[in-house]
Amino acid sequence: MDTRENNLVPPFDNGLSPSQEERLALLIEEASEVIHIAAKIQRHGRHSRHPDTGVGNVELLERELGDLQFAIRLMMRRGDVSAGAIEGHAFTKRERVKPFLHHNTI
């Protein structure tokens, strides 16, 4: 028995318009593809190539980062997120991560 039919649980509405849903889905997809190729580089190395296409892992990472950057910029242009807020959070992340970077200086 579905409890929503008995009005015990109100229907959920995330409040997103179809265009906002689409932009969020694009962001999720692109972020997951960045994670996927980053994991491949960690497992197989920077110079490994895709077995079918011969495209190198670094080129694939660059492509996926570009796709993610597009999704982020689209969300900024449509007012879903603030470019200033993102930059501010990037700056504070820079400061928070410093003590934990052992092989990189910033």
C-alpha positions as CSV (number, residue, x, y, z in Angstrom):
1,M,0.0,0.0,0.0
2,D,1.4,3.4,-1.0
3,T,1.1,5.7,2.0
4,R,0.9,8.8,-0.3
5,E,-2.4,7.5,-1.5
6,N,-3.7,7.8,2.1
7,N,-2.2,11.3,2.4
8,L,0.1,10.2,5.3
9,V,3.2,11.4,3.5
10,P,2.8,14.6,1.4
11,P,4.2,14.5,-2.1
12,F,7.7,15.8,-2.5
13,D,8.6,18.8,-4.7
14,N,12.2,19.8,-4.9
15,G,11.2,23.2,-6.2
16,L,13.3,23.0,-9.3
17,S,12.1,24.1,-12.7
18,P,12.7,21.7,-15.6
19,S,15.6,23.9,-16.8
20,Q,17.2,23.8,-13.3
21,E,16.8,20.0,-13.2
22,E,18.5,19.7,-16.5
23,R,21.4,21.9,-15.5
24,L,21.8,20.0,-12.2
25,A,21.7,16.7,-14.1
26,L,24.4,18.0,-16.4
27,L,26.6,19.1,-13.5
28,I,26.2,15.7,-11.8
29,E,27.0,13.8,-15.0
30,E,30.1,15.9,-15.8
31,A,31.4,15.7,-12.2
32,S,31.1,11.9,-12.2
33,E,33.0,11.7,-15.4
34,V,35.9,13.8,-13.9
35,I,35.9,11.4,-11.0
36,H,35.9,8.4,-13.3
37,I,38.9,9.5,-15.4
38,A,40.8,10.8,-12.3
39,A,40.4,7.3,-10.8
40,K,41.7,5.7,-14.1
41,I,44.8,8.0,-13.9
42,Q,45.4,7.0,-10.3
43,R,45.1,3.3,-11.2
44,H,46.7,3.1,-14.6
45,G,48.9,6.3,-14.8
46,R,49.0,9.6,-16.6
47,H,50.4,8.1,-19.8
48,S,48.0,5.2,-20.2
49,R,45.7,5.3,-23.2
50,H,42.2,4.2,-23.8
51,P,42.5,0.8,-25.4
52,D,39.9,1.4,-28.1
53,T,40.6,5.0,-29.1
54,G,44.2,5.5,-28.2
55,V,43.3,8.8,-26.4
56,G,45.6,9.5,-23.5
57,N,44.4,9.8,-19.9
58,V,45.6,13.4,-19.6
59,E,43.7,14.4,-22.7
60,L,40.6,12.6,-21.4
61,L,40.9,14.4,-18.1
62,E,41.3,17.8,-19.8
63,R,38.2,17.1,-21.9
64,E,36.1,16.1,-18.9
65,L,37.3,19.1,-16.8
66,G,36.3,21.3,-19.7
67,D,32.9,19.7,-19.8
68,L,32.5,20.2,-16.0
69,Q,33.7,23.8,-16.4
70,F,31.0,24.4,-19.0
71,A,28.3,23.0,-16.7
72,I,29.5,25.3,-13.8
73,R,29.6,28.3,-16.1
74,L,26.1,27.5,-17.4
75,M,24.8,27.4,-13.8
76,M,26.5,30.7,-13.0
77,R,25.0,32.4,-16.2
78,R,21.5,31.2,-15.3
79,G,21.8,32.4,-11.7
80,D,21.7,28.9,-10.1
81,V,25.0,29.7,-8.3
82,S,27.1,32.8,-7.6
83,A,30.5,33.2,-9.3
84,G,31.6,35.4,-6.4
85,A,30.6,32.8,-3.8
86,I,32.4,30.1,-5.7
87,E,35.5,32.1,-5.9
88,G,35.3,32.9,-2.2
89,H,34.9,29.3,-1.3
90,A,37.9,28.4,-3.6
91,F,40.0,30.9,-1.7
92,T,39.0,29.5,1.7
93,K,39.6,26.0,0.5
94,R,43.1,27.1,-0.6
95,E,43.8,28.1,3.0
96,R,42.2,25.1,4.6
97,V,44.0,22.5,2.4
98,K,47.5,24.0,2.9
99,P,48.4,22.0,6.0
100,F,47.4,18.7,4.3
101,L,49.4,19.1,1.1
102,H,52.6,17.2,1.4
103,H,53.9,17.4,-2.2
104,N,52.4,20.7,-3.4
105,T,52.9,24.3,-2.5
106,I,50.3,27.0,-3.1
